[in-house]
Every structure is written in C-alpha cells, then in structure tokens.
Amino acid sequence: MIHNKLFFTILLGCFLSIVMLTESKAQWSSQTSGTTNDLRAVSFTDANNGTAVGQSGTILRTTDGGTNWTPQTSGTTDDIREAFFTDANTGTVVGQNGTILRTTDGGTNWVPQTSGSTDWLQGVFFTDANTGTVSGNAGTILRTTDGGTAWAPQTSGTSDNLEGVFFTDANTGFIVGQSGTILKTTDGGTNWAPQTSGITSTLFSVSFADANTGWAVGQDGIILKTIDGGTAWGPQTSGTPQWLLCVSFTDTNYGEAVGTGGANFRTTDGGTSWVSQTSSTEVLYGASFTDANTGTVVGENGTILRMSSATGIEDNTINIPANFVLMQNYPNPFNPSTTIQYAISSEQFVTLKIFNSIGQLIKTLVDENMNEGYHQVTWDATDNSGNKLSSGVYFYRLTTGTFNRVNKMLLIK
C-alpha cells in the first residue's frame, strides 16, 4: 500500500541470481486480469478463492486460483487500496475518500459502509467476521465490532499517514506508516503505543507469523524483523534499494516481499536471506499467500502473478549482484548506530571508510579482500580509537579496484 504522492520509482542496475534449488524453486506465471488498471491489493482465503482490488473501483474475483478473473461491480470510481476476507464470502475493502465496502456473498453485492472519514484508507484487517481495524492517512484508525455496521475512530497519537495493519489476535495488533511509525495495541485499539523502529522512512506493510515474530517493509528496501512482539525491531538485508510495498508470511520461515521496479523477494529462513525472484518489471503492490508454496501478487497495469513450486530438486541459492552498489545507510538520521549495505560483483580488495565533514578519516570499517555478494556492516558512531562522536554530517566511502562511491549520513544525539 502506497499513496500516489509518496510514490516514485528508484532505478538500480539489475541483479543476476544464479539459482540451484534448496527446498523448492519458485515458479511464477502471469495471469489474465482483463484490466489495465493498477491492482493495489489481493486477498485469498484458500488456494482457489481470491479477490484483487485497485484503481477506479476495480474489483476482480477468482474461484479457481486465478485461471479466470471476473470483474465485480463495486459501485465506486474511487481507488481501492486494500482488501481483507475472513472466508470465501465475507470481505471488506477500503480506499480513497474514506471508502469502505462490504460483501457477504463473495462479491456478488458490495455494500458501502459509513466510515466517518474522507481520508485515504490504506489498510484493513479482520480477526473474525465482525471485528476489524482500518488504518489511513493523517493518523486515522477505525474499529468495528459488528462487521462494519458502525465504525468508531480510535486515537493513534500521530498525524502521520498510516499504511499497513495486522492483528495476531482480537486484541493484539500492529500498524505501520510514515516516518518509521510502528504502533502496537494489546487491548483492541483502546490504546495504541508507539514502538521504536530505528528509522524515519515510511513503512508500508507489516505481517506476523505468530504473536512474537513479525516483519515490516518500506522505502529503500527496508526490512525490519521482531522476535519479541515488537519490543525490538532489527534490520534485515533485502539487497535492493527499491521500495517494498507489501510483505506476506505464512510461517516463521516462509515470506514474500514485493515492491517497485518489479521487486519480488522470497525468504525460506525467516529473512536471514532474501532471494530475488524473476517475475515482472511492473510495480508490484500486493501479495497474498495461503501456504509456503501458493501465492498471488498483483501490481501495475493489471499485473497478476501466481506462484507455484517444483519440488524434489536439490538446491542451493547464490545471489550475485551484476554491479557494485553502495546503498544508503539506515536508519538515517541515526543514533546510536547505523547499518551500511553494499554489493560486490566480483572478488576485490574492498575498503569502507568514514570521514567527517572536513574530509578527515574517522574510522575504517572494512579493509580486506572480499568475495562477490551482498554485505553489510554496522557503525556505532565511534572513531578508530573507540571514542564516541558528536552530532553532525559524516560521509562513508566504498572503494574497490574498479569502483568508488561516497554517500552522506547524519548522526543526531
């Protein structure tokens, strides 16, 4: 989920993935949507029954796993941003101008509901047929306990745009959004408490595999993971600067993250490694997986992709970048530490050094021969003698035999 005003495409040299399967090799196939409208979200309740929504009130329905997609009458021309179904028949979609629509017959009829808001509504999640939460722009949070007959506003404590929402049970939920916002409730939204994400970039989507284990994704390839119910969030390496707009996990190991520039990354180890999937060059906005091997992704210009897996093949995955890349550190601004990611396309002697604003060498982080691949290092804002540094602008420079790049970062105390 991403608002048009926030959206832009970031271009990066393509990455070459050499794949020798480990458990299963994901295979992606295109499906015929019958529309050129952007599809912003998709919700499946089982392998066959799913709904995709998007631009200008578009709603599509499949009952055969996407072999056929049938348009439905939404009764609106407003953009629809998110969909959530609790069973094959019962679902809610939300979008532009406070739009909320409800169906109890698989989408044969969509009935408008009164949200009491005119803001963009970006996320929706139900824990049962009656109990649901909606998130939206300008800190909007709405709650229903009667299937949407009445929607009551809740106090978010922020005016930032709120994007994705996910509940692990009827009382415990998470919302992510602008400025690195992560909110948590343990009482069904009566109280929402901010959590520390360590970033200031927008987070677009959040997904939990159980009460403790969750992921959030956002701008510039950011992936955060928690293993303690959100008390602490730590960065993972996506290997891309593209914006990640949706994340979907089916258990603590298997997950998918999609985004701009056709970004489509899969993990089978809880995010320790994320492997790029060859699937599309279009912006991919939404993903829904019903098990580790069955999922659907939707995106720009009516794109619908379906994943299946071939099993019984020995596999190991090596992800080799085609270019040298120095990525923007995150978080940025930062305090007390920040992570720097870089990609090396061939074995080289590599240095990564920190300089102050007048060009003096502050710290050497890397000074060694390195193999090709994706790498990262954390800097704790100390110099080579271990002294803590003061607030200010610093520069980090990656140098190899054939590559030299400098990026800027800001330490705030």
C-alpha positions as CSV (number, residue, x, y, z in Angstrom):
1,M,0.0,0.0,0.0
2,I,1.4,3.4,-1.0
3,H,-0.2,6.8,-1.6
4,N,0.4,8.3,-5.1
5,K,2.0,11.3,-3.6
6,L,4.6,9.2,-1.9
7,F,5.4,7.0,-4.9
8,F,8.4,7.2,-7.1
9,T,10.5,4.5,-8.8
10,I,14.1,4.0,-7.9
11,L,16.3,2.6,-10.6
12,L,19.3,0.3,-9.9
13,G,21.5,-1.9,-12.1
14,C,19.9,-5.3,-12.5
15,F,21.0,-8.2,-10.2
16,L,21.9,-11.6,-11.5
17,S,20.6,-14.5,-9.5
18,I,22.1,-17.9,-10.0
19,V,19.7,-20.5,-8.6
20,M,20.4,-24.1,-7.7
21,L,17.3,-25.0,-5.7
22,T,17.4,-25.9,-1.9
23,E,13.8,-26.8,-0.9
24,S,11.8,-25.6,-3.8
25,K,12.3,-23.3,-6.8
26,A,9.5,-20.7,-7.0
27,Q,7.9,-20.6,-10.4
28,W,5.9,-17.6,-11.4
29,S,3.3,-17.4,-14.2
30,S,1.3,-14.4,-15.5
31,Q,-2.5,-14.5,-15.3
32,T,-5.0,-12.6,-17.3
33,S,-6.7,-9.9,-15.3
34,G,-8.7,-8.3,-18.1
35,T,-7.8,-4.8,-16.9
36,T,-5.0,-2.3,-17.4
37,N,-5.9,-0.5,-14.1
38,D,-3.4,-0.8,-11.3
39,L,-4.2,-3.5,-8.9
40,R,-3.2,-2.5,-5.3
41,A,-4.1,-5.4,-3.2
42,V,-5.2,-9.1,-3.2
43,S,-6.8,-11.4,-0.6
44,F,-7.1,-15.2,-0.8
45,T,-8.9,-17.3,1.8
46,D,-7.7,-20.6,0.3
47,A,-5.8,-21.7,-2.8
48,N,-8.8,-21.0,-5.1
49,N,-10.9,-18.1,-3.8
50,G,-9.4,-14.7,-4.1
51,T,-10.2,-11.0,-4.7
52,A,-8.0,-8.3,-6.2
53,V,-8.7,-4.6,-6.0
54,G,-7.4,-1.4,-7.4
55,Q,-7.6,1.8,-9.4
56,S,-11.0,3.4,-10.2
57,G,-13.0,1.0,-8.0
58,T,-11.7,-2.2,-9.7
59,I,-12.6,-5.4,-8.0
60,L,-11.8,-8.8,-9.6
61,R,-12.8,-12.2,-8.3
62,T,-11.5,-15.8,-8.9
63,T,-12.8,-19.1,-7.6
64,D,-10.2,-21.2,-9.5
65,G,-6.9,-19.9,-8.3
66,G,-6.7,-17.2,-10.9
67,T,-7.3,-19.2,-14.0
68,N,-10.2,-16.9,-14.5
69,W,-10.7,-13.4,-13.0
70,T,-14.2,-11.9,-13.2
71,P,-14.9,-8.2,-12.7
72,Q,-17.4,-7.2,-10.0
73,T,-19.4,-4.1,-9.5
74,S,-18.0,-2.0,-6.7
75,G,-20.4,1.0,-7.2
76,T,-17.5,3.4,-6.8
77,T,-14.8,5.0,-9.0
78,D,-12.6,5.8,-6.0
79,D,-9.3,3.9,-5.9
80,I,-9.4,0.9,-3.6
81,R,-6.2,0.3,-1.6
82,E,-6.7,-2.9,0.4
83,A,-8.9,-5.9,0.8
84,F,-9.4,-8.5,3.6
85,F,-11.6,-11.6,3.5
86,T,-12.3,-13.8,6.6
87,D,-13.9,-16.5,4.5
88,A,-14.7,-17.1,0.8
89,N,-17.9,-15.0,1.1
90,T,-17.2,-12.3,3.7
91,G,-14.8,-9.4,2.9
92,T,-14.1,-5.7,3.3
93,V,-12.3,-3.3,1.0
94,V,-11.1,0.3,1.8
95,G,-9.7,3.2,-0.2
96,Q,-10.0,6.8,-1.4
97,N,-12.2,9.3,0.3
98,G,-12.9,7.1,3.3
99,T,-14.4,4.4,1.1
100,I,-15.4,1.1,2.9
101,L,-17.3,-1.6,1.0
102,R,-18.6,-4.9,2.5
103,T,-19.7,-8.2,0.9
104,T,-21.2,-11.3,2.5
105,D,-21.8,-13.2,-0.8
106,G,-18.4,-13.4,-2.3
107,G,-18.6,-10.0,-4.0
108,T,-21.9,-10.5,-5.9
109,N,-23.0,-7.4,-4.0
110,W,-20.8,-4.8,-2.4
111,V,-22.5,-2.5,0.1
112,P,-21.0,0.9,1.1
113,Q,-20.4,1.5,4.8
114,T,-20.1,4.8,6.7
115,S,-16.5,5.3,7.8
116,G,-17.0,8.9,9.0
117,S,-13.7,9.8,7.3
118,T,-12.7,11.5,4.0
119,D,-9.1,10.5,4.2
120,W,-7.4,7.8,2.2
121,L,-7.9,4.4,4.0
122,Q,-4.8,2.3,3.3
123,G,-5.1,-0.9,5.4
124,V,-7.8,-3.3,6.8
125,F,-7.6,-6.4,8.9
126,F,-10.3,-8.5,10.5
127,T,-9.8,-11.1,13.2
128,D,-13.2,-12.6,12.6
129,A,-16.3,-11.7,10.6
130,N,-17.3,-8.9,12.9
131,T,-14.1,-7.5,14.4
132,G,-11.9,-5.3,12.2
133,T,-9.5,-2.4,12.1
134,V,-8.8,0.1,9.3
135,S,-5.7,2.4,9.1
136,G,-5.4,5.5,6.9
137,N,-3.8,8.9,6.3
138,A,-3.5,11.6,8.9
139,G,-3.2,9.1,11.7
140,T,-6.7,7.6,11.0
141,I,-7.6,4.4,12.8
142,L,-11.2,3.0,12.7
143,R,-12.6,0.0,14.6
144,T,-15.7,-2.1,14.2
145,T,-17.1,-5.0,16.3
146,D,-20.3,-5.5,14.2
147,G,-19.0,-6.2,10.8
148,G,-18.8,-2.6,9.8
149,T,-22.4,-1.5,10.6
150,A,-20.6,1.1,12.8
151,W,-17.0,2.3,12.6
152,A,-15.6,4.1,15.6
153,P,-12.4,6.3,15.4
154,Q,-9.5,5.4,17.7
155,T,-6.7,7.6,19.0
156,S,-3.5,6.9,17.2
157,G,-1.4,9.6,18.8
158,T,0.1,10.6,15.4
159,S,-0.8,12.7,12.4
160,D,1.5,10.6,10.1
161,N,-0.1,8.6,7.3
162,L,-0.7,5.1,8.5
163,E,-0.4,2.2,6.0
164,G,-0.4,-1.5,6.8
165,V,-2.3,-3.1,9.7
166,F,-2.0,-6.7,11.1
167,F,-3.6,-8.4,14.2
168,T,-2.3,-11.6,15.8
169,D,-5.5,-12.0,17.8
170,A,-8.6,-9.9,18.6
171,N,-6.7,-7.6,21.0
172,T,-3.1,-7.5,19.8
173,G,-2.3,-5.6,16.6
174,F,0.3,-3.5,14.8
175,I,0.1,-0.6,12.4
176,V,3.0,0.9,10.4
177,G,3.3,4.1,8.4
178,Q,5.1,7.3,7.6
179,S,8.3,8.4,9.5
180,G,9.1,4.9,10.6
181,T,5.9,4.7,12.6
182,I,5.1,1.4,14.3
183,L,2.1,1.3,16.7
184,K,1.0,-1.6,18.9
185,T,-2.2,-2.3,20.8
186,T,-2.9,-5.1,23.3
187,D,-6.5,-4.1,24.1
188,G,-8.2,-4.0,20.7
189,G,-7.1,-0.4,19.9
190,T,-8.3,1.3,23.1
191,N,-4.7,2.3,23.4
192,W,-2.1,2.5,20.7
193,A,1.6,2.7,21.9
194,P,4.5,3.8,19.6
195,Q,7.3,1.3,19.2
196,T,10.9,2.1,18.2
197,S,11.6,1.2,14.6
198,G,15.0,3.0,14.4
199,I,14.2,4.5,11.1
200,T,12.4,7.6,9.7
201,S,11.4,6.3,6.3
202,T,7.9,5.2,5.5
203,L,6.9,1.6,6.3
204,F,4.1,0.3,4.1
205,S,3.3,-3.2,5.3
206,V,3.5,-5.5,8.3
207,S,3.0,-9.2,8.7
208,F,3.3,-11.6,11.7
209,A,3.8,-15.3,11.7
210,D,2.9,-15.7,15.4
211,A,2.4,-13.4,18.4
212,N,6.1,-12.6,18.6
213,T,7.6,-12.9,15.1
214,G,6.9,-10.2,12.6
215,W,8.3,-8.2,9.7
216,A,7.7,-4.7,8.4
217,V,8.9,-3.4,5.0
218,G,9.2,0.0,3.4
219,Q,11.2,2.6,1.5
220,D,14.6,1.9,0.0
221,G,14.4,-1.9,0.5
222,I,14.0,-1.6,4.3
223,I,13.0,-4.9,6.1
224,L,12.6,-4.9,9.9
225,K,12.1,-8.0,12.0
226,T,10.9,-8.6,15.6
227,I,11.0,-11.8,17.6
228,D,9.6,-10.3,20.8
229,G,6.3,-8.9,19.8
230,G,7.7,-5.6,18.7
231,T,9.7,-4.6,21.7
232,A,12.7,-4.5,19.5
233,W,12.9,-4.3,15.7
234,G,16.1,-5.1,13.8
235,P,17.1,-4.6,10.2
236,Q,17.4,-7.4,7.6
237,T,19.3,-7.2,4.3
238,S,17.0,-7.1,1.3
239,G,19.7,-6.4,-1.2
240,T,17.6,-3.8,-3.1
241,P,17.0,-0.1,-2.9
242,Q,13.5,-0.5,-4.4
243,W,10.6,0.4,-2.2
244,L,9.0,-2.7,-0.7
245,L,5.2,-2.2,-0.5
246,C,3.9,-5.4,0.8
247,V,5.1,-8.4,2.9
248,S,3.3,-11.7,3.5
249,F,4.5,-14.5,5.8
250,T,2.8,-17.9,6.1
251,D,5.0,-19.1,9.0
252,T,8.2,-18.1,10.7
253,N,10.3,-19.2,7.8
254,Y,8.5,-18.5,4.5
255,G,7.7,-15.0,3.3
256,E,7.5,-12.8,0.3
257,A,8.1,-9.0,-0.1
258,V,7.2,-7.1,-3.3
259,G,7.5,-3.5,-4.5
260,T,8.7,-1.0,-7.1
261,G,10.7,-1.9,-10.1
262,G,9.2,-5.5,-10.1
263,A,10.9,-6.2,-6.8
264,N,10.0,-9.6,-5.6
265,F,12.0,-11.2,-2.8
266,R,11.4,-14.6,-1.1
267,T,12.8,-16.0,2.1
268,T,12.8,-19.5,3.4
269,D,14.7,-18.9,6.6
270,G,12.8,-16.1,8.3
271,G,14.5,-13.3,6.5
272,T,18.2,-14.2,7.2
273,S,18.5,-14.3,3.4
274,W,16.1,-12.8,0.8
275,V,16.4,-14.1,-2.8
276,S,15.2,-12.1,-5.8
277,Q,12.5,-13.8,-7.9
278,T,12.3,-13.2,-11.6
279,S,8.7,-12.3,-12.2
280,S,7.9,-8.8,-13.5
281,T,9.2,-5.3,-14.2
282,E,6.0,-3.6,-13.2
283,V,5.4,-2.1,-9.7
284,L,4.1,-4.9,-7.5
285,Y,1.7,-3.6,-4.8
286,G,0.1,-6.6,-3.1
287,A,0.7,-10.2,-2.2
288,S,-1.4,-13.0,-0.6
289,F,-0.1,-16.4,0.3
290,T,-2.2,-19.3,1.6
291,D,0.8,-21.6,2.2
292,A,4.5,-21.5,1.7
293,N,4.2,-22.6,-2.0
294,T,0.9,-21.0,-3.1
295,G,0.6,-17.2,-3.6
296,T,-0.6,-14.4,-5.8
297,V,1.0,-11.0,-6.4
298,V,-0.8,-8.0,-8.1
299,G,0.5,-4.8,-9.5
300,E,0.7,-2.0,-12.1
301,N,-1.3,-2.2,-15.3
302,G,-3.4,-5.1,-14.2
303,T,-0.5,-7.4,-13.4
304,I,-1.4,-10.7,-11.7
305,L,1.3,-13.3,-11.0
306,R,0.8,-16.7,-9.5
307,M,3.5,-18.7,-7.7
308,S,3.8,-22.5,-7.7
309,S,6.8,-24.7,-6.8
310,A,8.6,-27.6,-8.3
311,T,9.8,-29.9,-5.6
312,G,12.3,-32.8,-5.4
313,I,15.2,-30.7,-6.9
314,E,18.4,-30.3,-5.0
315,D,19.0,-26.7,-4.3
316,N,21.4,-24.0,-3.1
317,T,20.9,-20.3,-3.9
318,I,23.7,-17.9,-4.7
319,N,22.6,-14.3,-5.2
320,I,25.3,-12.5,-7.2
321,P,25.0,-8.8,-8.0
322,A,25.7,-7.7,-11.5
323,N,27.1,-4.3,-10.4
324,F,28.9,-2.7,-7.5
325,V,26.5,-0.8,-5.3
326,L,26.8,1.3,-2.2
327,M,23.3,1.7,-0.6
328,Q,22.1,4.4,1.7
329,N,22.7,3.7,5.3
330,Y,19.7,3.0,7.6
331,P,18.4,4.4,9.8
332,N,19.4,7.8,8.6
333,P,19.5,10.1,10.5
334,F,20.7,7.7,13.2
335,N,21.6,7.3,16.9
336,P,23.4,5.4,18.2
337,S,24.3,3.1,15.3
338,T,23.5,2.6,11.6
339,T,23.8,-0.2,9.0
340,I,25.6,0.2,5.7
341,Q,24.9,-2.3,2.9
342,Y,26.9,-2.8,-0.3
343,A,27.1,-5.2,-3.2
344,I,30.3,-6.5,-4.9
345,S,30.0,-8.2,-8.3
346,S,33.5,-9.9,-8.3
347,E,36.2,-10.7,-5.8
348,Q,38.0,-7.5,-4.9
349,F,40.1,-5.8,-2.2
350,V,37.5,-3.5,-0.5
351,T,37.7,-0.6,1.8
352,L,34.8,1.1,3.6
353,K,35.8,4.3,5.5
354,I,34.1,7.0,7.4
355,F,35.1,10.7,7.1
356,N,33.9,13.8,8.8
357,S,32.6,17.0,7.1
358,I,36.1,18.4,6.5
359,G,37.4,15.1,5.0
360,Q,39.3,13.7,7.9
361,L,39.4,9.9,8.2
362,I,37.3,8.9,11.2
363,K,37.1,5.1,11.1
364,T,37.9,2.2,8.8
365,L,35.1,-0.3,8.8
366,V,36.4,-2.7,6.0
367,D,39.9,-3.2,4.7
368,E,40.2,-6.6,3.2
369,N,39.8,-8.9,0.2
370,M,36.1,-9.8,-0.1
371,N,34.1,-12.3,-2.2
372,E,31.3,-11.2,-4.5
373,G,27.8,-10.9,-3.0
374,Y,25.8,-8.7,-0.6
375,H,27.5,-7.4,2.5
376,Q,26.6,-5.1,5.4
377,V,28.4,-3.6,8.4
378,T,27.1,-1.7,11.4
379,W,28.8,1.5,12.6
380,D,28.4,2.6,16.2
381,A,29.4,6.2,15.7
382,T,32.9,5.8,17.2
383,D,36.3,6.6,15.7
384,N,39.2,4.3,15.3
385,S,40.2,4.8,19.0
386,G,36.7,3.9,20.2
387,N,35.7,7.5,21.1
388,K,32.0,8.4,20.7
389,L,31.5,11.1,18.0
390,S,29.4,14.2,18.2
391,S,26.3,15.0,16.1
392,G,26.9,16.0,12.5
393,V,27.3,15.1,8.9
394,Y,29.5,12.2,8.1
395,F,30.5,10.5,4.8
396,Y,31.2,6.9,4.0
397,R,33.2,5.8,1.0
398,L,33.3,2.3,-0.6
399,T,36.4,1.7,-2.7
400,T,37.4,-1.3,-4.8
401,G,39.8,-1.7,-7.7
402,T,37.1,-0.6,-10.1
403,F,34.5,1.3,-8.0
404,N,34.5,4.3,-5.8
405,R,31.3,5.8,-4.3
406,V,30.6,8.2,-1.4
407,N,27.3,8.6,0.5
408,K,26.3,11.1,3.2
409,M,24.7,10.3,6.6
410,L,23.6,12.3,9.6
411,L,24.3,11.5,13.3
412,I,21.9,13.1,15.7
413,K,22.2,12.9,19.5
